[in-house]
Amino acid sequence: MTNLSAPDERFTVFSDRQKIFLTIILSLANLASPLAATSYVPLLPLLSRLFSTSLEAINLSVTVYVIFQAISPSLFAPYADVHGRRPVFLITYCLFTLASLGLALNGTKSYAGLLVLRALQSLGASAVLSLSYGVVADVAIPSERGKMLGPIGAIGNLGVCIGPVVGGSIAFGSGNVKWVFWSLVIFGGAMTLATGLVFPETGRNIVGNGGTPPTGCYRTWWRALFSQEEGNDDEAIPSASNNVFVVEAPRDKAIQHRWTVLLPKNPFFGIRIIFYKDAALVLFLSSIFYATYYCIQASISVIFESTYSFNALQVGLAYLPGGLGCIIGATFTGSFMDHNYRVTANEMGHEVDKIKGDNMMDFPIERVRTRFCLHFLVLYTAAFVGYGWAAETHTHFSVCLILQAVLGLFCMLFNIVSQALLIDIFPANSSAAAATGNLARCSLTAILISVLQPGLDKMGRGWYFTLLGLLSGLGGIVVVLLIRSRGLQWRTERTKGSQEAKSPDSPRGSNTNVLDIKHSLDEIKHSQSQDVCDVEKAS
């Protein structure tokens, strides 16, 4: 196998301690969206009374939040892939903090202001996870990405668990919704300050493997204030020694090049990923189990209130087992993914290169990420169907709670595995690929939620969840089999087609869009050094 990098180059210069630090700050940063979403839920009845409007009108603010939750990653992630992670992190967190401040100041003055500010709050908070996947792809070789993705997913789901508790205790303890928003202002301000002070730039087209000193807005505020080092303006864009393309130009020309050649013509260009055969399968795997699990979550309040006569507090507590299952699933999946990588490499007789990273062009990463997924699919389907019939037959509520935890565990497993595979097969556009996964999940979830109650009313809980479970389970089995048998072949055909489209003889060569440019550049860095020279001449 060839390596990711040139013969004398490491994949990353970030040390293990620095990766741990990045994992911690990314995990905390990913609390923004779940806290903003779930701490708001206990406020709905109170907001309805304070605004003197219907609960349906207040629920519209939840719908607005979810819509922008789907849009936000697709809007910001492509720019993070091009212009670096750090500036986009700061922009999104500033937007989240300012929107939360606006909500705190707005209070109950303006219903229209509530909708607009919730949209802006979601826009700022919801891009963080996709940006985090990009950072992981920047600094971690494929065989070690699980140890970063696991904790990030676990802490994010911790926010889902504690959000309703925080929102409920503040709102109903003080009777003032402003304190929920002020708590988000404090959190957002602290994270914005921490990001600005110490969060380093990791984008490989900005700092390469981390060896190129960042300049301008890419420097941390701490280094800018206290470091005596001066960046070289002529090196604003890294050289080929950092495993990225060469742009030898003065600073003004370098900036012009970055904003004209690399600026996404369409911020939603990552959507085209859906139309690649290998990516479409991974997106289905990522979406279907997230959407079906969300149906379980959406049904909890009705099932436990009507079937088991739970009061409002008990219904809130009934969500905790699922959240706990998600936390356990995320923690387990991280180490499980890295173990699968090592086992598959040993079976192939391949020694994992922990310095330069392995070349994904001829490594069956699809088989690595989906190892044992068929077994887990069977268990997930059984638990999903079992949950429906337990609720239908009024089985003791503890059975439903246990099955919720099991479903949460497997949902998080499929989600992290599929998202990791997306950034593996689109390494040059990792944040955009993760954002596309988010858009696919939210879209399918919205569809299934819209037909959930009509389906339950017509078919009953047992048969409806059986139908939904079998469709998702059997569909997932077919998809996993295709990914394992054809995924590498389709990925190879896609990348070769992308290279041919950028040859000088190709009619598309001069009009190649940004996604193709960056994808080709990533393939350049995965090949031999002489190939780099050939492609640079072609470009």
C-alpha positions as CSV (number, residue, x, y, z in Angstrom):
1,M,0.0,0.0,0.0
2,T,1.1,3.5,-0.6
3,N,0.8,6.2,2.1
4,L,-1.2,9.2,2.4
5,S,1.7,11.5,2.4
6,A,4.9,12.2,0.7
7,P,7.7,9.8,1.7
8,D,9.2,12.0,4.5
9,E,6.0,13.5,5.8
10,R,3.8,12.7,8.8
11,F,0.0,12.7,8.4
12,T,-0.2,15.2,11.3
13,V,2.2,16.9,13.7
14,F,-0.5,17.2,16.4
15,S,0.5,15.1,19.4
16,D,-1.7,12.7,21.3
17,R,-2.0,15.3,24.1
18,Q,-3.1,17.9,21.6
19,K,-5.7,15.5,20.1
20,I,-7.1,14.8,23.6
21,F,-7.4,18.6,24.1
22,L,-9.2,18.9,20.7
23,T,-11.5,16.1,21.7
24,I,-12.4,17.8,24.9
25,I,-13.1,21.2,23.4
26,L,-15.0,19.7,20.5
27,S,-17.1,17.6,22.9
28,L,-18.0,20.7,24.9
29,A,-18.7,22.7,21.8
30,N,-21.1,20.1,20.6
31,L,-23.3,20.7,23.7
32,A,-24.7,23.9,22.1
33,S,-27.2,22.4,19.8
34,P,-28.7,19.7,22.1
35,L,-28.8,22.1,25.1
36,A,-30.5,24.8,23.0
37,A,-33.0,22.3,21.6
38,T,-33.9,20.3,24.6
39,S,-33.8,22.9,27.4
40,Y,-36.4,24.8,25.3
41,V,-38.9,21.9,25.4
42,P,-40.1,22.3,29.0
43,L,-40.8,26.0,28.3
44,L,-43.5,25.4,25.7
45,P,-46.6,25.4,28.0
46,L,-45.1,28.4,29.9
47,L,-44.3,30.3,26.7
48,S,-47.9,29.7,25.4
49,R,-49.3,31.4,28.5
50,L,-46.8,34.2,28.6
51,F,-47.3,35.1,24.9
52,S,-51.1,34.5,25.3
53,T,-51.1,32.3,22.2
54,S,-51.8,28.7,21.3
55,L,-49.5,25.8,22.0
56,E,-49.5,25.1,18.2
57,A,-48.1,28.6,17.6
58,I,-45.4,28.1,20.1
59,N,-44.6,24.7,18.6
60,L,-43.9,26.5,15.4
61,S,-40.7,27.8,17.0
62,V,-39.6,24.2,17.5
63,T,-40.3,23.5,13.8
64,V,-38.3,26.6,12.8
65,Y,-35.4,25.4,14.9
66,V,-35.4,21.9,13.3
67,I,-35.6,23.4,9.8
68,F,-32.5,25.5,10.4
69,Q,-30.8,22.6,12.1
70,A,-31.0,20.8,8.8
71,I,-29.8,23.8,6.8
72,S,-27.0,25.1,8.9
73,P,-24.3,22.4,8.4
74,S,-24.8,22.5,4.6
75,L,-24.4,26.3,4.7
76,F,-21.2,26.5,6.9
77,A,-19.4,23.2,6.3
78,P,-18.2,23.9,2.7
79,Y,-16.6,27.1,3.8
80,A,-14.9,25.3,6.7
81,D,-13.4,22.9,4.2
82,V,-12.1,25.8,2.1
83,H,-11.3,28.6,4.5
84,G,-10.4,26.7,7.6
85,R,-12.2,25.4,10.7
86,R,-11.3,28.1,13.2
87,P,-12.9,31.2,11.6
88,V,-16.1,29.2,10.9
89,F,-16.2,27.9,14.4
90,L,-16.0,31.5,15.8
91,I,-18.6,32.8,13.4
92,T,-21.1,30.1,14.3
93,Y,-20.6,30.4,18.0
94,C,-20.8,34.2,17.9
95,L,-24.1,33.8,16.0
96,F,-25.4,31.3,18.6
97,T,-24.4,33.5,21.5
98,L,-25.8,36.7,20.1
99,A,-29.1,35.0,19.2
100,S,-29.3,33.6,22.7
101,L,-28.7,37.1,24.0
102,G,-31.5,38.4,21.8
103,L,-33.9,35.8,23.1
104,A,-33.0,36.7,26.7
105,L,-33.6,40.4,26.0
106,N,-36.7,39.7,24.0
107,G,-38.3,37.8,26.8
108,T,-42.0,37.7,26.0
109,K,-42.1,41.0,24.1
110,S,-42.4,39.8,20.5
111,Y,-43.6,36.4,19.1
112,A,-42.0,37.2,15.7
113,G,-38.8,38.0,17.4
114,L,-38.9,34.6,19.2
115,L,-39.2,32.8,15.8
116,V,-36.4,34.8,14.1
117,L,-34.0,34.5,17.0
118,R,-34.7,30.8,17.4
119,A,-33.8,30.4,13.7
120,L,-30.5,32.3,14.2
121,Q,-29.8,30.3,17.3
122,S,-30.2,27.0,15.5
123,L,-28.2,28.4,12.5
124,G,-25.2,29.0,14.8
125,A,-25.4,25.9,17.0
126,S,-26.3,23.2,14.5
127,A,-23.1,23.4,12.3
128,V,-20.8,22.5,15.1
129,L,-21.0,18.7,14.8
130,S,-20.2,18.7,11.1
131,L,-17.3,21.1,11.7
132,S,-16.1,18.7,14.4
133,Y,-16.0,15.8,12.0
134,G,-13.8,17.9,9.7
135,V,-11.4,18.6,12.6
136,V,-11.2,14.8,13.3
137,A,-10.4,14.1,9.7
138,D,-7.7,16.8,9.8
139,V,-5.7,15.5,12.7
140,A,-6.6,11.7,13.1
141,I,-5.6,8.9,10.8
142,P,-8.5,6.7,9.8
143,S,-7.3,3.9,12.1
144,E,-7.6,6.2,15.2
145,R,-10.6,8.3,14.5
146,G,-12.9,6.3,16.8
147,K,-11.1,7.5,19.9
148,M,-12.1,11.1,19.0
149,L,-15.5,10.5,17.6
150,G,-16.7,8.3,20.5
151,P,-16.3,11.0,23.3
152,I,-17.7,13.7,21.0
153,G,-20.8,11.7,20.4
154,A,-21.2,10.7,24.0
155,I,-20.9,14.3,25.4
156,G,-23.3,15.6,22.8
157,N,-25.9,13.1,23.9
158,L,-25.3,14.0,27.5
159,G,-26.6,17.4,26.5
160,V,-29.8,15.7,25.3
161,C,-30.2,14.2,28.7
162,I,-29.5,17.2,30.9
163,G,-31.1,19.8,28.6
164,P,-34.7,19.2,29.8
165,V,-33.6,19.0,33.4
166,V,-31.8,22.4,33.1
167,G,-34.6,24.0,31.2
168,G,-37.3,22.6,33.5
169,S,-35.5,23.5,36.8
170,I,-34.7,27.1,35.7
171,A,-38.1,27.8,34.1
172,F,-40.3,26.3,36.8
173,G,-38.1,27.2,39.7
174,S,-38.1,30.9,38.8
175,G,-41.1,31.1,36.5
176,N,-39.0,33.2,34.1
177,V,-38.0,31.8,30.7
178,K,-35.2,34.4,30.4
179,W,-32.9,32.5,32.7
180,V,-32.9,29.6,30.3
181,F,-31.7,31.9,27.5
182,W,-29.2,33.6,29.8
183,S,-27.7,30.3,30.7
184,L,-27.2,29.6,27.0
185,V,-25.6,33.1,26.7
186,I,-23.1,32.3,29.4
187,F,-22.3,28.9,27.9
188,G,-22.0,30.3,24.4
189,G,-19.8,33.2,25.5
190,A,-17.5,30.9,27.4
191,M,-17.1,28.6,24.4
192,T,-16.6,31.5,22.1
193,L,-13.8,32.8,24.4
194,A,-12.2,29.4,24.7
195,T,-12.4,28.8,21.0
196,G,-10.8,32.2,20.2
197,L,-8.1,31.8,22.8
198,V,-6.8,28.3,22.4
199,F,-8.6,26.4,19.6
200,P,-6.0,25.9,16.8
201,E,-6.5,25.9,13.1
202,T,-6.5,22.3,11.7
203,G,-7.6,22.8,8.1
204,R,-5.2,20.9,5.9
205,N,-5.4,23.5,3.1
206,I,-4.5,26.2,5.6
207,V,-1.8,24.6,7.9
208,G,-1.2,21.3,6.0
209,N,-0.4,18.6,8.5
210,G,-0.2,21.2,11.2
211,G,3.4,22.1,10.5
212,T,2.8,25.4,8.8
213,P,2.5,28.3,11.2
214,P,-0.9,29.9,11.0
215,T,-1.3,33.6,10.2
216,G,-3.9,36.3,10.7
217,C,-7.3,35.0,11.9
218,Y,-6.0,31.5,11.9
219,R,-3.7,32.2,14.9
220,T,-5.2,31.7,18.4
221,W,-5.8,34.9,20.4
222,W,-3.4,33.6,23.0
223,R,-0.6,33.2,20.5
224,A,-1.4,36.6,18.9
225,L,-1.3,38.3,22.3
226,F,1.6,36.6,24.0
227,S,3.7,34.8,21.4
228,Q,6.8,36.5,19.9
229,E,6.6,34.4,16.7
230,E,5.7,36.3,13.6
231,G,4.0,34.5,10.7
232,N,5.2,34.8,7.2
233,D,2.6,36.5,5.1
234,D,4.0,34.9,1.9
235,E,3.1,31.5,3.4
236,A,-0.6,32.1,4.1
237,I,-1.3,29.1,1.9
238,P,0.8,26.1,2.8
239,S,3.3,24.5,0.3
240,A,3.4,21.0,-1.1
241,S,5.7,20.0,1.8
242,N,2.6,20.2,4.0
243,N,0.8,17.8,1.7
244,V,-1.4,20.4,0.0
245,F,-1.2,22.2,-3.3
246,V,1.3,25.0,-3.9
247,V,0.2,28.7,-4.3
248,E,3.4,30.8,-4.3
249,A,2.1,34.3,-4.3
250,P,2.2,37.5,-2.2
251,R,-0.4,37.7,0.5
252,D,-2.8,39.8,-1.5
253,K,-2.8,37.4,-4.4
254,A,-3.0,34.4,-2.1
255,I,-6.1,35.8,-0.5
256,Q,-7.6,36.6,-3.9
257,H,-6.9,33.1,-5.0
258,R,-8.5,31.6,-2.0
259,W,-11.7,33.6,-2.3
260,T,-12.1,33.4,-6.1
261,V,-10.8,29.9,-7.0
262,L,-11.8,28.1,-3.8
263,L,-15.0,30.0,-2.8
264,P,-17.9,27.6,-3.2
265,K,-20.1,28.8,-6.0
266,N,-23.0,27.2,-4.2
267,P,-22.8,26.8,-0.4
268,F,-25.0,23.7,-0.8
269,F,-22.7,22.0,-3.3
270,G,-22.2,19.1,-0.8
271,I,-25.7,18.0,-1.7
272,R,-24.3,16.5,-4.9
273,I,-22.7,13.9,-2.7
274,I,-26.1,12.2,-2.5
275,F,-25.9,11.3,-6.2
276,Y,-22.8,9.1,-5.8
277,K,-23.7,5.5,-5.5
278,D,-21.4,4.7,-2.6
279,A,-22.3,7.8,-0.7
280,A,-26.0,7.3,-1.2
281,L,-25.8,4.0,0.5
282,V,-23.9,5.4,3.5
283,L,-26.4,8.3,3.8
284,F,-29.3,5.8,3.9
285,L,-27.6,3.9,6.6
286,S,-27.0,7.1,8.6
287,S,-30.5,8.4,8.1
288,I,-32.9,5.5,8.4
289,F,-31.9,4.4,12.0
290,Y,-31.7,8.0,13.2
291,A,-35.2,8.7,11.8
292,T,-36.8,5.5,13.2
293,Y,-35.2,6.1,16.6
294,Y,-36.6,9.6,16.6
295,C,-40.0,8.1,16.0
296,I,-39.6,6.1,19.2
297,Q,-38.6,9.4,21.0
298,A,-41.6,11.2,19.6
299,S,-44.0,8.5,20.8
300,I,-42.8,8.4,24.4
301,S,-44.9,11.2,25.8
302,V,-48.2,9.8,24.3
303,I,-47.4,6.1,25.1
304,F,-46.3,6.6,28.7
305,E,-49.0,9.2,29.5
306,S,-52.0,7.2,28.0
307,T,-50.8,3.7,28.6
308,Y,-49.0,3.9,31.9
309,S,-50.6,7.0,33.4
310,F,-47.3,8.8,33.9
311,N,-47.4,12.4,35.1
312,A,-45.4,15.2,33.4
313,L,-42.3,14.6,35.6
314,Q,-42.3,10.9,35.0
315,V,-42.7,11.4,31.3
316,G,-39.6,13.6,31.3
317,L,-37.7,11.0,33.2
318,A,-38.8,8.3,30.7
319,Y,-36.5,9.9,28.1
320,L,-33.4,9.3,30.2
321,P,-32.9,5.6,29.3
322,G,-32.7,6.3,25.6
323,G,-30.2,9.1,26.3
324,L,-28.1,6.8,28.5
325,G,-28.1,4.2,25.7
326,C,-26.9,6.8,23.2
327,I,-24.0,7.8,25.6
328,I,-23.0,4.2,26.1
329,G,-23.3,3.5,22.3
330,A,-21.1,6.5,21.4
331,T,-18.5,5.5,24.0
332,F,-18.4,1.9,22.8
333,T,-18.5,2.7,19.1
334,G,-15.3,4.8,19.2
335,S,-13.1,2.0,20.5
336,F,-15.1,-0.6,18.5
337,M,-14.3,1.2,15.2
338,D,-10.5,1.4,15.9
339,H,-10.5,-2.3,16.9
340,N,-12.2,-3.3,13.6
341,Y,-9.6,-1.3,11.7
342,R,-6.7,-3.2,13.4
343,V,-8.4,-6.6,12.9
344,T,-9.1,-6.0,9.2
345,A,-5.6,-4.8,8.6
346,N,-4.1,-7.9,10.3
347,E,-6.4,-10.1,8.3
348,M,-5.0,-8.5,5.1
349,G,-1.4,-8.7,6.3
350,H,-1.2,-4.9,6.3
351,E,0.7,-3.0,8.9
352,V,-1.1,0.1,10.0
353,D,1.0,3.2,9.3
354,K,0.4,5.4,12.3
355,I,2.8,8.1,11.1
356,K,1.7,8.8,7.6
357,G,-1.7,7.2,7.6
358,D,-2.9,4.5,5.2
359,N,-4.0,5.2,1.6
360,M,-7.7,4.8,1.5
361,M,-7.6,4.4,-2.3
362,D,-6.9,0.7,-2.1
363,F,-7.9,0.0,1.5
364,P,-11.4,-1.6,2.1
365,I,-12.5,1.0,4.6
366,E,-16.2,0.2,3.7
367,R,-15.7,-3.3,5.1
368,V,-13.9,-2.0,8.2
369,R,-16.7,0.4,9.2
370,T,-19.5,-2.0,8.5
371,R,-18.0,-5.0,10.3
372,F,-20.6,-6.8,12.4
373,C,-23.3,-4.3,11.3
374,L,-25.4,-7.1,9.9
375,H,-25.6,-8.6,13.4
376,F,-26.4,-5.3,15.0
377,L,-29.2,-4.7,12.4
378,V,-30.9,-7.9,13.4
379,L,-30.8,-6.9,17.1
380,Y,-32.0,-3.3,16.3
381,T,-34.9,-4.6,14.3
382,A,-35.9,-7.1,17.0
383,A,-35.8,-4.4,19.7
384,F,-37.7,-1.9,17.5
385,V,-40.5,-4.4,16.8
386,G,-40.5,-5.5,20.5
387,Y,-41.0,-2.0,21.7
388,G,-44.1,-1.5,19.5
389,W,-45.7,-4.7,20.8
390,A,-44.7,-4.0,24.4
391,A,-46.5,-0.7,24.2
392,E,-49.5,-2.3,22.4
393,T,-50.0,-5.1,24.9
394,H,-49.4,-2.8,28.0
395,T,-46.3,-4.8,29.1
396,H,-44.7,-3.4,32.2
397,F,-43.2,0.0,31.5
398,S,-39.7,-1.2,32.5
399,V,-39.6,-3.3,29.3
400,C,-40.2,-0.2,27.1
401,L,-37.5,1.7,29.0
402,I,-34.9,-1.1,28.6
403,L,-35.7,-1.3,24.9
404,Q,-35.3,2.4,24.5
405,A,-31.8,2.2,25.9
406,V,-31.0,-0.7,23.5
407,L,-32.3,1.2,20.5
408,G,-30.4,4.4,21.6
409,L,-27.2,2.4,21.8
410,F,-27.6,0.9,18.3
411,C,-28.8,4.2,16.8
412,M,-25.7,5.9,18.0
413,L,-23.5,3.1,16.7
414,F,-25.0,3.3,13.2
415,N,-24.8,7.1,13.2
416,I,-21.1,7.3,14.2
417,V,-20.0,4.5,11.9
418,S,-21.8,5.9,8.9
419,Q,-20.6,9.5,9.5
420,A,-17.0,8.2,10.0
421,L,-17.3,6.3,6.7
422,L,-18.5,9.5,4.9
423,I,-15.4,11.4,6.0
424,D,-13.3,8.4,5.0
425,I,-14.5,8.4,1.5
426,F,-14.6,12.2,1.1
427,P,-11.4,13.2,3.0
428,A,-11.0,16.5,1.1
429,N,-14.6,17.6,2.0
430,S,-15.1,16.0,5.4
431,S,-17.2,18.7,6.9
432,A,-19.4,19.0,3.8
433,A,-19.9,15.3,3.7
434,A,-20.9,15.3,7.4
435,A,-23.3,18.2,6.7
436,T,-24.9,16.2,3.9
437,G,-25.4,13.3,6.3
438,N,-27.1,15.7,8.7
439,L,-29.4,17.1,5.9
440,A,-30.3,13.5,4.9
441,R,-31.1,12.5,8.5
442,C,-33.2,15.6,9.2
443,S,-35.1,15.3,5.9
444,L,-36.0,11.6,6.4
445,T,-36.9,12.2,10.1
446,A,-39.3,15.0,9.1
447,I,-41.0,12.7,6.7
448,L,-41.4,9.8,9.1
449,I,-42.5,12.1,12.0
450,S,-45.2,13.6,9.7
451,V,-46.8,10.2,9.2
452,L,-46.1,8.8,12.7
453,Q,-49.4,9.6,14.4
454,P,-51.6,8.8,11.4
455,G,-49.8,5.4,11.1
456,L,-50.2,4.7,14.8
457,D,-53.9,5.6,14.7
458,K,-54.6,3.4,11.7
459,M,-52.5,0.4,12.3
460,G,-51.9,0.4,16.1
461,R,-48.5,0.6,17.8
462,G,-47.6,-3.0,17.4
463,W,-48.2,-3.4,13.6
464,Y,-46.9,0.1,12.8
465,F,-43.6,-0.3,14.6
466,T,-43.4,-3.8,13.1
467,L,-43.7,-2.4,9.6
468,L,-41.3,0.4,10.2
469,G,-38.8,-1.9,11.9
470,L,-38.9,-4.5,9.1
471,L,-38.6,-1.9,6.4
472,S,-35.6,-0.2,8.0
473,G,-34.0,-3.5,9.1
474,L,-34.3,-5.3,5.7
475,G,-33.4,-2.1,3.9
476,G,-30.3,-1.7,6.1
477,I,-29.2,-5.3,5.5
478,V,-29.4,-4.8,1.7
479,V,-27.5,-1.6,2.0
480,V,-24.7,-3.0,4.2
481,L,-24.3,-6.0,1.9
482,L,-23.9,-3.6,-1.1
483,I,-21.5,-1.4,0.8
484,R,-19.3,-4.3,1.7
485,S,-19.4,-5.9,-1.7
486,R,-19.4,-2.9,-4.1
487,G,-18.4,0.1,-2.0
488,L,-14.7,0.0,-2.8
489,Q,-15.4,-0.6,-6.5
490,W,-17.8,2.3,-6.8
491,R,-15.5,4.6,-4.8
492,T,-12.6,3.8,-7.1
493,E,-14.7,4.5,-10.2
494,R,-15.9,7.8,-8.8
495,T,-12.4,9.0,-7.9
496,K,-10.9,7.9,-11.3
497,G,-13.7,9.6,-13.1
498,S,-13.0,12.8,-11.1
499,Q,-9.3,12.6,-12.1
500,E,-10.1,12.1,-15.8
501,A,-12.5,15.1,-15.7
502,K,-9.7,17.3,-14.7
503,S,-7.2,16.3,-17.3
504,P,-6.2,19.0,-19.9
505,D,-8.0,17.1,-22.7
506,S,-11.3,17.0,-20.8
507,P,-13.9,19.5,-21.9
508,R,-14.8,20.0,-18.3
509,G,-11.2,20.6,-17.2
510,S,-11.4,24.4,-17.1
511,N,-14.8,24.5,-15.6
512,T,-14.4,22.0,-12.8
513,N,-16.3,23.0,-9.7
514,V,-14.9,23.4,-6.2
515,L,-15.8,19.9,-5.0
516,D,-14.0,18.2,-7.9
517,I,-10.9,20.5,-7.4
518,K,-10.6,19.6,-3.7
519,H,-11.4,16.0,-4.3
520,S,-8.7,15.7,-7.0
521,L,-6.2,17.5,-4.7
522,D,-6.9,14.9,-2.0
523,E,-6.2,12.1,-4.4
524,I,-3.0,13.9,-5.4
525,K,-1.7,13.8,-1.8
526,H,-2.6,10.1,-1.7
527,S,-0.4,9.2,-4.6
528,Q,3.3,9.2,-5.3
529,S,5.2,12.5,-5.4
530,Q,5.6,12.4,-9.2
531,D,1.9,12.3,-9.6
532,V,1.7,15.5,-7.6
533,C,3.9,17.3,-10.2
534,D,1.8,15.9,-13.1
535,V,-1.5,17.2,-11.7
536,E,-0.1,20.6,-10.7
537,K,1.0,21.0,-14.4
538,A,-2.5,19.9,-15.5
539,S,-4.2,22.4,-13.2
